Amino acid sequence: MEAKDIKKQIRISITLVSIICVILVLVGGVIYFSINSTQEKEAQKYMYEIVSQYKNIITTQIDGDLQTLGAIASFSGYESTVDLDAALSQLEEESKSNNFIRMGFVSKEGIGYFIDTDGTKHYDLDVSGESNSDTIPAPI
């Protein structure tokens, strides 16, 4: 009789251990998926914040660039005749303080004066026949 009791107790112990293992695996799976879901939501929130910050930075930079270009345009176009030396010195100063790759001034006759970020100057270029900025000569 004791052998049957021992076998019965072993079966009950194995069954209980198996049930406990299944319960632990299920609880672990639920916890894993819950943590995974929470992390994905946090990552999405973080990415949204980063995108929003970059959008604000880019918008601010573009607004500043447009204001600078507007100020230069109004400075150089204020009078019907432009003092070329003053306009070029102003253009050179603005070119040093901005991140534009190239800034330029084109006279009414279609003669272009350009200054690159690295200080390279392109003066007396005839751009009267040019249709867009892609055809302005590259730095030499």
C-alpha positions in Angstrom: 0.0 0.0 0.0 2.8 2.4 0.7 4.2 1.9 -2.9 0.8 3.0 -4.3 0.7 6.0 -1.9 4.2 7.0 -3.0 3.4 6.7 -6.7 0.2 8.7 -6.1 2.1 11.4 -4.3 4.7 11.5 -7.1 2.0 11.8 -9.7 0.3 14.6 -7.7 3.6 16.4 -7.2 4.5 16.1 -11.0 1.0 17.4 -11.9 1.3 20.3 -9.5 4.8 21.2 -10.7 3.5 21.0 -14.3 0.5 23.2 -13.6 2.7 25.7 -11.7 5.2 25.7 -14.7 2.3 26.4 -17.2 1.0 29.2 -15.0 4.4 30.7 -14.6 5.0 30.6 -18.4 1.6 32.2 -19.0 2.2 34.9 -16.5 5.7 35.5 -17.9 4.2 35.8 -21.4 1.5 38.3 -20.3 4.2 40.4 -18.5 6.5 40.2 -21.6 3.8 41.4 -24.0 2.7 44.1 -21.5 6.2 45.4 -21.2 6.8 45.2 -24.9 3.6 47.2 -25.6 4.5 49.8 -23.0 8.0 50.2 -24.6 6.6 50.6 -28.1 4.2 53.3 -26.8 7.0 55.1 -25.1 9.2 54.9 -28.2 6.4 56.3 -30.4 5.9 59.2 -27.9 9.7 59.9 -27.8 9.9 59.8 -31.6 6.9 62.2 -31.9 8.7 64.6 -29.5 12.0 64.4 -31.5 10.2 65.0 -34.8 8.3 67.9 -33.3 11.6 69.5 -32.0 13.3 69.0 -35.4 10.3 70.5 -37.1 10.5 73.6 -34.9 14.3 73.9 -35.4 14.0 73.6 -39.2 11.0 76.0 -39.3 13.0 78.6 -37.2 16.0 78.2 -39.4 14.0 78.7 -42.6 12.2 81.7 -41.1 15.5 83.3 -40.1 17.0 82.6 -43.6 13.9 84.2 -45.3 14.1 87.2 -43.0 17.8 87.6 -43.8 17.2 87.3 -47.5 14.3 89.8 -47.3 16.5 92.2 -45.4 19.3 91.9 -48.0 16.8 92.2 -50.9 15.3 95.4 -49.4 18.7 96.8 -48.7 19.9 96.3 -52.2 16.7 97.1 -53.9 15.8 100.2 -51.9 17.1 102.6 -54.4 16.8 102.6 -58.2 20.5 102.7 -58.5 22.6 100.4 -56.4 26.0 101.2 -55.0 27.8 98.0 -56.1 30.7 98.3 -53.6 28.3 98.8 -50.7 26.0 95.9 -51.9 29.0 93.5 -52.3 30.4 94.4 -48.9 27.0 93.9 -47.3 26.7 90.6 -49.2 30.1 89.5 -48.0 29.2 90.3 -44.4 25.9 88.5 -44.6 27.6 85.5 -46.2 30.0 85.2 -43.3 27.2 85.2 -40.7 24.8 82.7 -42.5 24.9 79.1 -43.5 24.0 79.7 -47.2 26.2 77.8 -49.6 26.2 80.7 -52.0 24.7 84.2 -51.8 24.6 86.6 -54.7 23.5 89.8 -56.2 22.3 90.1 -59.8 22.1 93.5 -61.4 19.3 94.7 -63.7 21.6 94.0 -66.6 22.0 90.3 -65.6 25.5 90.5 -64.3 25.9 88.3 -61.2 28.1 88.7 -58.2 28.3 85.6 -55.9 30.1 84.7 -52.7 30.4 81.1 -51.5 30.5 80.0 -47.9 34.2 79.4 -48.1 34.8 83.0 -49.3 35.2 82.2 -53.0 34.0 85.1 -55.1 32.4 84.9 -58.5 32.1 88.4 -60.0 31.0 89.8 -63.3 29.2 86.6 -64.5 26.6 87.1 -67.2 23.5 85.3 -65.9 21.0 87.2 -68.1 20.2 84.0 -70.1 19.9 81.7 -67.1 16.6 80.2 -66.3 17.2 78.9 -62.8 19.8 78.8 -60.0 21.0 75.3 -61.1 22.9 76.8 -64.0 24.9 79.3 -61.9 28.6 78.2 -62.3 30.0 76.0 -59.7 33.0 77.2 -57.6 36.3 76.8 -59.4 
